[in-house]
Amino acid sequence: MPATYSKLKLSGSTNGKAIKLAATATPGTLVHTSVSGLVDYDEAWLYATNNHTGDVDLTIEWGGVASPDDIVEITIPAKTGLYLVIPGLVLQNGLIVRAFASVTNVISVFGWVNRIEQ
């Protein structure tokens, strides 16, 4: 049987809106909780924007908090649009994606997941 794909909002989002990052350290602000089990996958696409006057460091906790295994770090320039920070990576088994920034409430994360059901 072929896999089916469904485009879904991030579970940490309200009505598909941006997720504002209040956290400045681990554990980060909830972005998404992946599909449970070991058969299906969530393919995540995350973008970030910085509404601050200066560059801000962003840390994505990809299913855990171990460094460097679960950590993605990127500097988001000030007021320059959306930056792709997670380019379709997959996650499953109820693992959680969280994020935090070096400045509170200035980074917003947008995105979606493609749920791949086997």
The first five atom37 places (N, CA, C, CB, O) and aatype in JSON, in Angstrom:
{
  "aatype": [12, 14, 0, 16, 18, 15, 11, 10, 11, 10, 15, 7, 15, 16, 2, 7, 11, 0, 9, 11, 10, 0, 0, 16, 0, 16, 14, 7, 16, 10, 19, 8, 16, 15, 19, 15, 7, 10, 19, 3, 18, 3, 6, 0, 17, 10, 18, 0, 16, 2, 2, 8, 16, 7, 3, 19, 3, 10, 16, 9, 6, 17, 7, 7, 19, 0, 15, 14, 3, 3, 9, 19, 6, 9, 16, 9, 14, 0, 11, 16, 7, 10, 18, 10, 19, 9, 14, 7, 10, 19, 10, 5, 2, 7, 10, 9, 19, 1, 0, 13, 0, 15, 19, 16, 2, 19, 9, 15, 19, 13, 7, 17, 19, 2, 1, 9, 6, 5],
  "atom_mask": [
    [1, 1, 1, 1, 1],
    [1, 1, 1, 1, 1],
    [1, 1, 1, 1, 1],
    [1, 1, 1, 1, 1],
    [1, 1, 1, 1, 1],
    [1, 1, 1, 1, 1],
    [1, 1, 1, 1, 1],
    [1, 1, 1, 1, 1],
    [1, 1, 1, 1, 1],
    [1, 1, 1, 1, 1],
    [1, 1, 1, 1, 1],
    [1, 1, 1, 0, 1],
    [1, 1, 1, 1, 1],
    [1, 1, 1, 1, 1],
    [1, 1, 1, 1, 1],
    [1, 1, 1, 0, 1],
    [1, 1, 1, 1, 1],
    [1, 1, 1, 1, 1],
    [1, 1, 1, 1, 1],
    [1, 1, 1, 1, 1],
    [1, 1, 1, 1, 1],
    [1, 1, 1, 1, 1],
    [1, 1, 1, 1, 1],
    [1, 1, 1, 1, 1],
    [1, 1, 1, 1, 1],
    [1, 1, 1, 1, 1],
    [1, 1, 1, 1, 1],
    [1, 1, 1, 0, 1],
    [1, 1, 1, 1, 1],
    [1, 1, 1, 1, 1],
    [1, 1, 1, 1, 1],
    [1, 1, 1, 1, 1],
    [1, 1, 1, 1, 1],
    [1, 1, 1, 1, 1],
    [1, 1, 1, 1, 1],
    [1, 1, 1, 1, 1],
    [1, 1, 1, 0, 1],
    [1, 1, 1, 1, 1],
    [1, 1, 1, 1, 1],
    [1, 1, 1, 1, 1],
    [1, 1, 1, 1, 1],
    [1, 1, 1, 1, 1],
    [1, 1, 1, 1, 1],
    [1, 1, 1, 1, 1],
    [1, 1, 1, 1, 1],
    [1, 1, 1, 1, 1],
    [1, 1, 1, 1, 1],
    [1, 1, 1, 1, 1],
    [1, 1, 1, 1, 1],
    [1, 1, 1, 1, 1],
    [1, 1, 1, 1, 1],
    [1, 1, 1, 1, 1],
    [1, 1, 1, 1, 1],
    [1, 1, 1, 0, 1],
    [1, 1, 1, 1, 1],
    [1, 1, 1, 1, 1],
    [1, 1, 1, 1, 1],
    [1, 1, 1, 1, 1],
    [1, 1, 1, 1, 1],
    [1, 1, 1, 1, 1],
    [1, 1, 1, 1, 1],
    [1, 1, 1, 1, 1],
    [1, 1, 1, 0, 1],
    [1, 1, 1, 0, 1],
    [1, 1, 1, 1, 1],
    [1, 1, 1, 1, 1],
    [1, 1, 1, 1, 1],
    [1, 1, 1, 1, 1],
    [1, 1, 1, 1, 1],
    [1, 1, 1, 1, 1],
    [1, 1, 1, 1, 1],
    [1, 1, 1, 1, 1],
    [1, 1, 1, 1, 1],
    [1, 1, 1, 1, 1],
    [1, 1, 1, 1, 1],
    [1, 1, 1, 1, 1],
    [1, 1, 1, 1, 1],
    [1, 1, 1, 1, 1],
    [1, 1, 1, 1, 1],
    [1, 1, 1, 1, 1],
    [1, 1, 1, 0, 1],
    [1, 1, 1, 1, 1],
    [1, 1, 1, 1, 1],
    [1, 1, 1, 1, 1],
    [1, 1, 1, 1, 1],
    [1, 1, 1, 1, 1],
    [1, 1, 1, 1, 1],
    [1, 1, 1, 0, 1],
    [1, 1, 1, 1, 1],
    [1, 1, 1, 1, 1],
    [1, 1, 1, 1, 1],
    [1, 1, 1, 1, 1],
    [1, 1, 1, 1, 1],
    [1, 1, 1, 0, 1],
    [1, 1, 1, 1, 1],
    [1, 1, 1, 1, 1],
    [1, 1, 1, 1, 1],
    [1, 1, 1, 1, 1],
    [1, 1, 1, 1, 1],
    [1, 1, 1, 1, 1],
    [1, 1, 1, 1, 1],
    [1, 1, 1, 1, 1],
    [1, 1, 1, 1, 1],
    [1, 1, 1, 1, 1],
    [1, 1, 1, 1, 1],
    [1, 1, 1, 1, 1],
    [1, 1, 1, 1, 1],
    [1, 1, 1, 1, 1],
    [1, 1, 1, 1, 1],
    [1, 1, 1, 1, 1],
    [1, 1, 1, 0, 1],
    [1, 1, 1, 1, 1],
    [1, 1, 1, 1, 1],
    [1, 1, 1, 1, 1],
    [1, 1, 1, 1, 1],
    [1, 1, 1, 1, 1],
    [1, 1, 1, 1, 1],
    [1, 1, 1, 1, 1]
  ],
  "atom_positions": [
    [[0.84, -1.17, 0.0], [0.0, 0.0, 0.0], [0.89, 1.25, 0.0], [-0.96, -0.01, 1.22], [1.84, 1.31, 0.78]],
    [[0.62, 2.25, -0.86], [1.46, 3.44, -0.91], [1.27, 4.32, 0.32], [1.14, 4.25, -2.17], [0.22, 4.3, 0.98]],
    [[2.31, 5.08, 0.62], [2.24, 6.02, 1.74], [1.28, 7.15, 1.4], [3.65, 6.58, 2.08], [1.1, 7.5, 0.24]],
    [[0.66, 7.72, 2.44], [-0.18, 8.9, 2.25], [0.48, 10.09, 2.94], [-1.62, 8.65, 2.82], [1.15, 9.95, 3.96]],
    [[0.28, 11.26, 2.36], [0.88, 12.49, 2.87], [-0.23, 13.46, 3.24], [1.84, 13.12, 1.83], [-1.19, 13.64, 2.5]],
    [[-0.07, 14.1, 4.41], [-1.01, 15.13, 4.86], [-0.21, 16.32, 5.35], [-1.96, 14.59, 5.98], [0.69, 16.16, 6.17]],
    [[-0.53, 17.51, 4.86], [0.13, 18.72, 5.32], [-0.6, 19.23, 6.55], [0.18, 19.81, 4.2], [-1.8, 19.48, 6.49]],
    [[0.13, 19.39, 7.67], [-0.47, 19.78, 8.95], [0.24, 20.99, 9.54], [-0.41, 18.61, 9.94], [1.42, 21.24, 9.26]],
    [[-0.49, 21.74, 10.35], [0.14, 22.83, 11.09], [1.05, 22.26, 12.17], [-0.93, 23.77, 11.72], [0.9, 21.1, 12.57]],
    [[1.98, 23.05, 12.63], [2.82, 22.63, 13.76], [1.94, 22.5, 15.0], [3.99, 23.65, 14.0], [1.07, 23.34, 15.22]],
    [[2.16, 21.47, 15.79], [1.29, 21.25, 16.95], [1.43, 22.35, 18.0], [1.61, 19.91, 17.58], [0.53, 22.53, 18.82]],
    [[2.53, 23.08, 17.99], [2.71, 24.2, 18.92], [2.08, 25.49, 18.45], [0.0, 0.0, 0.0], [2.13, 26.5, 19.15]],
    [[1.49, 25.48, 17.26], [0.9, 26.67, 16.67], [-0.6, 26.73, 16.97], [1.13, 26.68, 15.15], [-1.27, 25.71, 17.11]],
    [[-1.1, 27.94, 17.08], [-2.54, 28.16, 17.21], [-3.06, 28.59, 15.84], [-2.86, 29.24, 18.3], [-2.71, 29.65, 15.34]],
    [[-3.9, 27.76, 15.25], [-4.53, 28.06, 13.96], [-3.52, 28.28, 12.83], [-5.39, 29.29, 14.1], [-3.83, 28.97, 11.86]],
    [[-2.33, 27.7, 12.94], [-1.33, 27.84, 11.9], [-0.5, 29.11, 11.99], [0.0, 0.0, 0.0], [0.32, 29.37, 11.11]],
    [[-0.71, 29.9, 13.04], [0.03, 31.16, 13.2], [1.45, 30.9, 13.7], [-0.71, 32.09, 14.18], [1.8, 29.78, 14.09]],
    [[2.25, 31.95, 13.67], [3.64, 31.88, 14.13], [3.71, 31.51, 15.6], [4.35, 33.22, 13.89], [2.8, 31.79, 16.38]],
    [[4.81, 30.87, 15.96], [5.09, 30.52, 17.35], [6.17, 31.47, 17.84], [5.53, 29.0, 17.5], [7.31, 31.39, 17.4]],
    [[5.8, 32.38, 18.76], [6.76, 33.34, 19.31], [7.58, 32.64, 20.4], [6.04, 34.6, 19.88], [7.03, 32.0, 21.29]],
    [[8.9, 32.78, 20.31], [9.79, 32.09, 21.25], [10.03, 32.95, 22.49], [11.12, 31.75, 20.58], [10.75, 33.95, 22.44]],
    [[9.41, 32.55, 23.59], [9.6, 33.24, 24.86], [10.84, 32.72, 25.59], [8.36, 33.07, 25.75], [11.46, 33.45, 26.35]],
    [[11.19, 31.46, 25.36], [12.3, 30.83, 26.08], [13.64, 31.36, 25.6], [12.25, 29.31, 25.91], [13.84, 31.62, 24.42]],
    [[14.57, 31.5, 26.56], [15.94, 31.9, 26.24], [16.95, 30.82, 26.64], [16.29, 33.22, 26.92], [18.16, 31.04, 26.56]],
    [[16.45, 29.67, 27.07], [17.3, 28.54, 27.45], [16.46, 27.28, 27.4], [17.93, 28.74, 28.89], [15.24, 27.32, 27.23]],
    [[17.14, 26.15, 27.53], [16.44, 24.88, 27.52], [15.6, 24.72, 28.79], [17.44, 23.71, 27.39], [16.05, 25.17, 29.84]],
    [[14.43, 24.13, 28.76], [13.75, 23.64, 27.57], [13.15, 24.81, 26.81], [12.67, 22.62, 27.94], [12.62, 25.75, 27.4]],
    [[13.22, 24.74, 25.5], [12.7, 25.8, 24.66], [11.19, 25.8, 24.59], [0.0, 0.0, 0.0], [10.52, 24.95, 25.18]],
    [[10.67, 26.76, 23.85], [9.24, 26.87, 23.57], [8.82, 25.71, 22.68], [8.9, 28.24, 22.9], [9.53, 25.38, 21.72]],
    [[7.68, 25.08, 22.98], [7.19, 23.96, 22.17], [6.9, 24.42, 20.75], [5.93, 23.35, 22.8], [6.17, 25.39, 20.53]],
    [[7.47, 23.7, 19.78], [7.21, 23.96, 18.36], [6.33, 22.85, 17.79], [8.53, 24.07, 17.56], [5.32, 23.13, 17.14]],
    [[6.72, 21.59, 18.03], [5.95, 20.48, 17.46], [6.24, 19.19, 18.21], [6.27, 20.31, 15.97], [7.36, 18.94, 18.65]],
    [[5.19, 18.37, 18.36], [5.33, 17.01, 18.87], [5.06, 16.08, 17.7], [4.35, 16.72, 20.08], [3.99, 16.13, 17.09]],
    [[6.02, 15.23, 17.39], [5.91, 14.37, 16.21], [4.89, 13.25, 16.41], [7.26, 13.77, 15.86], [4.46, 12.97, 17.53]],
    [[4.53, 12.63, 15.31], [3.61, 11.51, 15.3], [4.14, 10.39, 16.2], [3.38, 11.0, 13.85], [5.35, 10.18, 16.27]],
    [[3.25, 9.7, 16.88], [3.69, 8.61, 17.76], [3.98, 7.35, 16.94], [2.62, 8.32, 18.85], [3.5, 7.19, 15.82]],
    [[4.78, 6.48, 17.54], [5.09, 5.21, 16.89], [6.32, 5.26, 16.01], [0.0, 0.0, 0.0], [6.94, 6.3, 15.81]],
    [[6.66, 4.07, 15.48], [7.87, 3.92, 14.69], [7.6, 3.6, 13.22], [8.73, 2.84, 15.27], [8.5, 3.18, 12.5]],
    [[6.36, 3.82, 12.78], [6.02, 3.52, 11.39], [5.87, 4.8, 10.57], [4.73, 2.7, 11.31], [6.45, 4.92, 9.49]],
    [[5.1, 5.76, 11.08], [4.84, 7.0, 10.37], [5.89, 8.06, 10.71], [3.43, 7.52, 10.69], [6.61, 7.93, 11.7]],
    [[5.96, 9.11, 9.88], [6.94, 10.18, 10.05], [6.3, 11.53, 9.91], [8.08, 10.03, 9.04], [5.28, 11.68, 9.24]],
    [[6.89, 12.53, 10.55], [6.58, 13.93, 10.29], [7.81, 14.56, 9.63], [6.18, 14.7, 11.61], [8.9, 14.55, 10.2]],
    [[7.61, 15.1, 8.43], [8.66, 15.82, 7.72], [8.44, 17.3, 8.02], [8.64, 15.53, 6.15], [7.45, 17.87, 7.57]],
    [[9.34, 17.92, 8.77], [9.13, 19.28, 9.26], [9.89, 20.31, 8.42], [9.56, 19.39, 10.72], [11.04, 20.12, 8.03]],
    [[9.18, 21.42, 8.16], [9.75, 22.58, 7.48], [9.55, 23.77, 8.42], [9.07, 22.83, 6.07], [8.42, 24.18, 8.68]],
    [[10.66, 24.32, 8.92], [10.58, 25.43, 9.87], [11.33, 26.64, 9.32], [11.16, 25.03, 11.24], [12.43, 26.53, 8.78]],
    [[10.69, 27.79, 9.47], [11.26, 29.08, 9.09], [11.23, 29.99, 10.3], [10.48, 29.71, 7.89], [10.33, 29.88, 11.13]],
    [[12.21, 30.89, 10.4], [12.24, 31.83, 11.52], [12.4, 33.25, 11.0], [13.39, 31.48, 12.49], [13.03, 33.49, 9.97]],
    [[11.81, 34.18, 11.73], [11.98, 35.6, 11.43], [12.37, 36.32, 12.72], [10.68, 36.22, 10.82], [11.97, 35.91, 13.82]],
    [[13.14, 37.38, 12.57], [13.67, 38.13, 13.7], [13.16, 39.57, 13.62], [15.23, 38.1, 13.73], [13.51, 40.3, 12.69]],
    [[12.34, 39.98, 14.56], [11.79, 41.34, 14.58], [12.54, 42.25, 15.55], [10.33, 41.3, 14.95], [12.02, 43.29, 15.96]],
    [[13.75, 41.86, 15.9], [14.58, 42.65, 16.81], [15.45, 43.61, 15.99], [15.47, 41.72, 17.7], [15.51, 43.52, 14.77]],
    [[16.13, 44.53, 16.68], [17.01, 45.49, 16.0], [18.39, 44.92, 15.71], [17.14, 46.74, 16.83], [19.16, 45.52, 14.96]],
    [[18.72, 43.79, 16.31], [20.02, 43.15, 16.08], [19.87, 41.68, 15.79], [0.0, 0.0, 0.0], [18.78, 41.11, 15.96]],
    [[20.95, 41.05, 15.36], [20.94, 39.62, 15.1], [20.65, 38.86, 16.39], [22.29, 39.16, 14.49], [21.02, 39.29, 17.48]],
    [[19.97, 37.71, 16.26], [19.6, 36.89, 17.41], [19.97, 35.43, 17.13], [18.08, 37.02, 17.74], [19.7, 34.91, 16.05]],
    [[20.57, 34.79, 18.12], [20.92, 33.37, 18.0], [19.68, 32.52, 18.3], [22.09, 33.0, 18.96], [18.97, 32.76, 19.28]],
    [[19.45, 31.53, 17.45], [18.32, 30.61, 17.58], [18.85, 29.21, 17.78], [17.39, 30.68, 16.35], [19.77, 28.78, 17.08]],
    [[18.28, 28.49, 18.73], [18.63, 27.09, 18.97], [17.37, 26.25, 18.83], [19.27, 26.89, 20.39], [16.36, 26.51, 19.48]],
    [[17.45, 25.23, 17.95], [16.37, 24.27, 17.78], [16.78, 23.0, 18.52], [16.09, 23.98, 16.27], [17.87, 22.47, 18.3]],
    [[15.91, 22.51, 19.4], [16.13, 21.25, 20.11], [15.34, 20.18, 19.36], [15.69, 21.34, 21.64], [14.12, 20.07, 19.52]],
    [[16.03, 19.41, 18.55], [15.42, 18.47, 17.6], [15.24, 17.1, 18.25], [16.27, 18.34, 16.33], [16.09, 16.22, 18.09]],
    [[14.15, 16.93, 18.98], [13.84, 15.64, 19.59], [14.6, 15.35, 20.87], [0.0, 0.0, 0.0], [14.49, 14.25, 21.41]],
    [[15.36, 16.3, 21.35], [16.13, 16.12, 22.58], [16.95, 17.36, 22.86], [0.0, 0.0, 0.0], [16.78, 18.39, 22.21]],
    [[17.85, 17.26, 23.85], [18.65, 18.42, 24.25], [20.14, 18.12, 24.28], [18.22, 18.9, 25.6], [20.92, 18.97, 24.72]],
    [[20.55, 16.95, 23.81], [21.97, 16.6, 23.82], [22.72, 17.37, 22.74], [22.15, 15.09, 23.62], [22.28, 17.44, 21.59]],
    [[23.85, 17.94, 23.12], [24.68, 18.67, 22.16], [25.88, 17.8, 21.79], [25.14, 20.04, 22.73], [26.53, 17.27, 22.69]],
    [[26.21, 17.64, 20.53], [25.62, 18.27, 19.36], [24.51, 17.45, 18.7], [26.69, 18.55, 18.36], [23.95, 17.87, 17.69]],
    [[24.18, 16.29, 19.25], [23.29, 15.34, 18.58], [21.91, 15.91, 18.23], [23.11, 14.14, 19.44], [21.4, 15.64, 17.15]],
    [[21.3, 16.69, 19.13], [19.93, 17.14, 18.96], [19.81, 18.65, 18.72], [19.13, 16.77, 20.18], [18.69, 19.17, 18.66]],
    [[20.91, 19.34, 18.58], [20.89, 20.8, 18.57], [21.21, 21.35, 17.18], [21.89, 21.34, 19.59], [22.18, 20.93, 16.54]],
    [[20.38, 22.29, 16.74], [20.64, 23.05, 15.51], [20.73, 24.51, 15.93], [19.51, 22.82, 14.42], [19.8, 25.04, 16.54]],
    [[21.85, 25.16, 15.61], [22.03, 26.57, 15.98], [22.22, 27.41, 14.73], [23.24, 26.73, 16.93], [22.93, 27.02, 13.8]],
    [[21.58, 28.57, 14.71], [21.68, 29.48, 13.58], [21.47, 30.9, 14.09], [20.63, 29.13, 12.47], [20.71, 31.12, 15.03]],
    [[22.15, 31.86, 13.49], [21.93, 33.27, 13.81], [20.96, 33.84, 12.79], [23.28, 34.07, 13.82], [21.17, 33.72, 11.58]],
    [[19.9, 34.46, 13.28], [18.87, 35.03, 12.43], [19.09, 36.55, 12.36], [17.42, 34.68, 12.96], [18.97, 37.23, 13.38]],
    [[19.42, 37.07, 11.18], [19.65, 38.52, 11.05], [18.39, 39.32, 11.34], [20.15, 38.85, 9.64], [17.27, 38.82, 11.2]],
    [[18.57, 40.55, 11.75], [17.45, 41.43, 12.12], [16.65, 41.86, 10.89], [17.97, 42.67, 12.85], [17.21, 42.26, 9.87]],
    [[15.34, 41.78, 11.02], [14.37, 42.35, 10.07], [14.7, 42.1, 8.6], [14.27, 43.83, 10.3], [14.74, 43.03, 7.8]],
    [[14.95, 40.83, 8.27], [15.3, 40.51, 6.88], [14.45, 39.39, 6.3], [16.77, 40.13, 6.79], [14.84, 38.77, 5.31]],
    [[13.29, 39.11, 6.89], [12.39, 38.12, 6.32], [12.52, 36.76, 6.98], [0.0, 0.0, 0.0], [13.04, 36.63, 8.09]],
    [[12.03, 35.75, 6.27], [12.02, 34.38, 6.79], [13.3, 33.64, 6.4], [10.79, 33.62, 6.26], [13.78, 33.74, 5.27]],
    [[13.84, 32.88, 7.37], [15.01, 32.04, 7.14], [14.64, 30.59, 7.34], [16.17, 32.43, 8.08], [14.05, 30.22, 8.35]],
    [[14.99, 29.77, 6.37], [14.76, 28.33, 6.49], [15.73, 27.78, 7.53], [14.94, 27.6, 5.11], [16.94, 27.91, 7.37]],
    [[15.19, 27.16, 8.59], [16.05, 26.62, 9.64], [15.98, 25.1, 9.74], [15.68, 27.22, 10.98], [16.94, 24.48, 10.2]],
    [[14.89, 24.48, 9.33], [14.79, 23.02, 9.25], [14.21, 22.68, 7.88], [13.89, 22.43, 10.43], [13.04, 22.95, 7.62]],
    [[15.03, 22.07, 7.0], [14.62, 21.84, 5.61], [14.04, 20.45, 5.35], [15.8, 22.04, 4.7], [14.61, 19.68, 4.58]],
    [[12.93, 20.13, 5.98], [12.26, 18.87, 5.69], [12.87, 17.66, 6.37], [0.0, 0.0, 0.0], [12.84, 16.56, 5.82]],
    [[13.43, 17.84, 7.55], [13.96, 16.71, 8.31], [12.8, 15.92, 8.9], [14.93, 17.19, 9.43], [11.73, 16.46, 9.17]],
    [[13.02, 14.62, 9.11], [11.95, 13.77, 9.62], [12.14, 13.44, 11.1], [11.86, 12.48, 8.81], [13.26, 13.39, 11.61]],
    [[11.0, 13.21, 11.75], [10.98, 12.87, 13.17], [9.77, 11.99, 13.41], [10.95, 14.15, 14.07], [8.77, 12.1, 12.71]],
    [[9.86, 11.11, 14.42], [8.75, 10.23, 14.74], [8.79, 9.85, 16.21], [8.78, 8.97, 13.86], [9.59, 10.4, 16.97]],
    [[7.95, 8.92, 16.61], [7.93, 8.33, 17.94], [7.63, 9.34, 19.05], [9.26, 7.67, 18.21], [8.11, 9.21, 20.17]],
    [[6.82, 10.36, 18.72], [6.42, 11.34, 19.72], [7.53, 12.27, 20.18], [0.0, 0.0, 0.0], [7.38, 12.95, 21.19]],
    [[8.66, 12.31, 19.45], [9.74, 13.21, 19.85], [9.3, 14.66, 19.68], [11.01, 12.93, 19.02], [8.48, 14.97, 18.82]],
    [[9.86, 15.53, 20.5], [9.42, 16.91, 20.59], [10.48, 17.85, 20.04], [9.08, 17.28, 22.04], [11.67, 17.69, 20.28]],
    [[10.01, 18.85, 19.29], [10.87, 19.93, 18.79], [10.56, 21.17, 19.61], [10.64, 20.19, 17.25], [9.41, 21.59, 19.73]],
    [[11.6, 21.74, 20.19], [11.49, 22.98, 20.95], [12.52, 23.96, 20.41], [11.7, 22.73, 22.49], [13.46, 23.57, 19.72]],
    [[12.35, 25.23, 20.74], [13.29, 26.24, 20.28], [13.42, 27.35, 21.32], [12.86, 26.83, 18.92], [12.47, 27.66, 22.04]],
    [[14.62, 27.94, 21.37], [14.82, 29.13, 22.21], [15.77, 30.08, 21.5], [15.37, 28.74, 23.6], [16.51, 29.69, 20.6]],
    [[15.74, 31.34, 21.93], [16.55, 32.38, 21.3], [17.32, 33.15, 22.36], [15.66, 33.33, 20.49], [17.0, 33.1, 23.55]],
    [[18.35, 33.87, 21.91], [19.18, 34.63, 22.84], [18.47, 35.88, 23.37], [20.48, 35.02, 22.17], [18.92, 36.49, 24.34]],
    [[17.37, 36.27, 22.73], [16.55, 37.4, 23.17], [15.11, 36.91, 23.21], [16.72, 38.66, 22.22], [14.66, 36.25, 22.27]],
    [[14.38, 37.21, 24.27], [13.0, 36.73, 24.4], [12.02, 37.5, 23.53], [12.57, 36.82, 25.85], [12.14, 38.71, 23.35]],
    [[11.05, 36.77, 22.99], [9.89, 37.33, 22.28], [10.2, 38.17, 21.04], [9.12, 38.16, 23.21], [9.45, 39.09, 20.72]],
    [[11.3, 37.86, 20.34], [11.59, 38.57, 19.09], [11.72, 37.63, 17.89], [12.86, 39.38, 19.24], [11.67, 38.07, 16.75]],
    [[11.89, 36.34, 18.15], [11.95, 35.34, 17.08], [10.61, 34.64, 17.0], [13.11, 34.31, 17.33], [10.06, 34.2, 18.01]],
    [[10.08, 34.53, 15.78], [8.86, 33.77, 15.53], [9.19, 32.64, 14.57], [7.73, 34.68, 14.96], [9.95, 32.82, 13.61]],
    [[8.62, 31.47, 14.84], [8.83, 30.29, 14.0], [7.53, 29.98, 13.26], [9.31, 29.06, 14.84], [6.46, 29.9, 13.87]],
    [[7.64, 29.82, 11.96], [6.52, 29.43, 11.1], [6.85, 28.07, 10.51], [6.27, 30.49, 9.97], [8.0, 27.65, 10.52]],
    [[5.84, 27.38, 10.0], [6.13, 26.14, 9.3], [4.97, 25.18, 9.26], [0.0, 0.0, 0.0], [3.83, 25.54, 9.56]],
    [[5.28, 23.96, 8.88], [4.3, 22.9, 8.75], [5.01, 21.56, 8.79], [3.48, 23.05, 7.44], [6.23, 21.5, 8.71]],
    [[4.25, 20.5, 8.9], [4.78, 19.15, 8.76], [3.99, 18.43, 7.68], [4.73, 18.36, 10.11], [2.78, 18.61, 7.54]],
    [[4.69, 17.62, 6.93], [4.06, 16.66, 6.04], [4.05, 15.33, 6.78], [4.82, 16.55, 4.66], [5.1, 14.72, 6.99]],
    [[2.86, 14.9, 7.18], [2.76, 13.62, 7.87], [2.75, 12.51, 6.83], [1.47, 13.55, 8.77], [1.91, 12.5, 5.92]],
    [[3.69, 11.59, 6.96], [3.84, 10.48, 6.02], [3.4, 9.22, 6.74], [5.32, 10.35, 5.49], [4.07, 8.74, 7.65]],
    [[2.25, 8.7, 6.31], [1.7, 7.5, 6.95], [1.95, 6.31, 6.02], [0.16, 7.67, 7.24], [1.56, 6.29, 4.86]],
    [[2.61, 5.32, 6.6], [3.01, 4.13, 5.83], [1.88, 3.12, 5.72], [4.24, 3.46, 6.46], [2.05, 2.07, 5.1]]
  ]
}
